[in-house]
Amino acid sequence: MKESIKVLQECAEVQTKKGTDYQNEHSRIKQADYYPNGVSTLLDINHAKMLRMQSVVAAMQADPSYEPNFESIEDSAKDMINYCTFIVSYCRGKMDGQNPDHDFLNRPKKVKETHASS
């Protein structure tokens, strides 16, 4: 368990460092801007990460000397952890730049009609 907490701390560090690149003080881009369809976009990103890991694992199984050129399995897994935290943040309506009048899929919320009683 200690190692998994260490991994979460590493993920937080990566998220903080990437955040300063992608949402820095000189940029007009907010975090929510990257996810035009809200949680659906985030799920697509995680799906792509999973496919990439499966592809790398298949290459490693076929050739034990295979080394990924850019992103290791560990790097991809850390990214998935971070994207999962973004899903939770978006579901809570707390992501920077998220429109509070939109739902978790970034669709305008439906206004509930109230029926006045006579």
N, C-alpha and C positions, 0 to 999 in steps of 0.2 A: 504494500500500500504506500509506503514511503516513496517508492520510485514513481508511482502514478501521480502523486502530489507534485513531485519534482517536475514531471512532464507537464502538468497543468501550469506550473510556474513558468516553465520555458515557453509554453504557448502564449501566456500573457505577455512575456517579453517580446516575442515575435510580433504579436498583435500590436503592441505599443509602437515598436519600431516601424512596422509597415504603415501604421496609422499616421505617423509623422510624414511619411512619404506621400501617402494618398490623400490625406485630408489636412494638409499643412495650412498654416495661417495665411499664406499667400494665395491659396486656391479657393475658388468659389464652389468647388465640388464638396458635397456632403456625403457621408457614408451611404445614406439611403439612395442616393443617385445611381449607385452601382447596381441596384436591384429593382429594375422597372416594374417587375411583377411580384415584388415583395418576397414572401417565403417561397413561392414557386421558383423564382430565379435562384435563390439560395439552394434549394433542393437540386436544381439542375447543375449548379456548380459542384455540390457534393457528389452527385452522380458521376460527373466527369472525373473528379478526383479518384473515386472508387475504380472507375474503368482504367485510369492511368495506373493505379497500383496493381490491378489485376494483370495488365499488360506487362508491367515490369516483372512481376512475380513469374509470369509464364516464360519470359525471356530468361530469367535466372534459373528456372527449373530446367529449361532446355540447354542452357550453357552456364555452368557454375562459375565461370570466370566473367560473366556479364556484369558490367557496372553501369548504372544509369548515368547518362551524360549531364543531366541538370538537376533533377529533383529526386531525392531518395524516397524510399517507402516511408521512412520516418518523417521526412519533410512533408510529404503528402498527407500523412496521418495527422500531423500537427495542424496543417491547414484545415483539414476536415473538422478537427476539434474546434478551431476558431470559427469556422463558418457555422457550426452548430450553435455556438454562443450567439452569433448574429441572428440565427433563426429565433432563438428565445427572446432576444432583445426586440426583434421586429414584432413578434407575437404580443409582447408587452406594450408595444407602441412607444418604445423608448429609444429607438435608433436616431442618431443625429441626422436631421434633415427629413425625417419621416413626417408625412402629412397626417395630422391627428384626425382629419376628416375622412381618411381612407382606412380600409380594413387591412388584414394581414396579407392580402394579395395585391395591395395598393389600388384597390377599387374604391370609388366613392362609396361611403357608407350610406345605406338606405335610411331615410328619415322615417321613423316609426310614426304612423298616424295615430292620433288620439281621438277617440270618439267621445264626444260630450254626451253625458246622460241628460235626458229631458226630465 
